[in-house]
């Protein structure tokens, strides 16, 4: 994992130290340690089986870790009963009560409190009205979940989680059941909502674009371990491992070698990136970060297999060293000499190098 600058401990809200959790012989979490600052929006990103949802369930009190510590606001979070953690939880499939109206769903967390902690009816009604306004659902208080769109149901679920005035908001793939357009709209809205409420938020997703768009920082997990933690720019521009590079976007990969500060890939030689290790390496580059040149130019020799133009963008299937890559060029004109059956040169603009093996 990349070394991170020391966190300002006075501003830390959540500290997870060495948390491990196994289910039978399967280790879901392996000594995960990370921090979230006060009012931060932290994304837990990783493929299925990476441990991100298990970690979220530990924070929610739905799972007890086998080892490790969790503190929140300076106190032992794991020692608190679930009810006293004041955690708002939002699931992928809304989990709304079908027989309750929107207003009743939002108020649920308040109405089930012990009598001495329960707000009065007038206070509860006012809280519901405020939350309906916050999530932009005014006038829908008497509707039932079946009368709402998927995006509206998820807004109700968020309002219900916020009704208890949580100290921490946990979101488990909250947009996973929605179509792409609605997801994009709710992403922008959720970020604005976070700015207004200022609640420390932990967001689980396997969607790279979602995490990079929404989060202040992203924690990338793989096989129960934390691989990298950083801002969206840090993890995308400086991926700690080949896994991170490959996971965060389309990637092209070729074997190469670094010798005396020079990078050799197939028949192309160029200056090695700063800090590149000597010896056998794996070379990564993004398919939209390439330059095309005629066959007598600089770059990797590539046979053009197919070309598809859509507006100003061109997708070019090229075979390099027997591997076919779907490369991209941006118009308004087709790169010179690019046509099916021709040989061109492809030059990666920002190659990334990792030690082979």
Helices and strands as residue ranges (DSSP letters): G 9-11, E 12-23, E 26-37, E 41-45, H 52-60, E 67-72, E 75-76, H 82-85, E 87-90, H 102-111, G 115-117, H 121-134, G 145-147, H 150-163, E 168-172, H 180-197, E 200-205, H 208-214, E 217-222, E 225-230, H 232-237, H 242-247, E 252-259, E 262-265, E 268-271, E 279-285, E 290-293, E 300-310, E 313-320, E 323-330, E 343-348, E 352-355
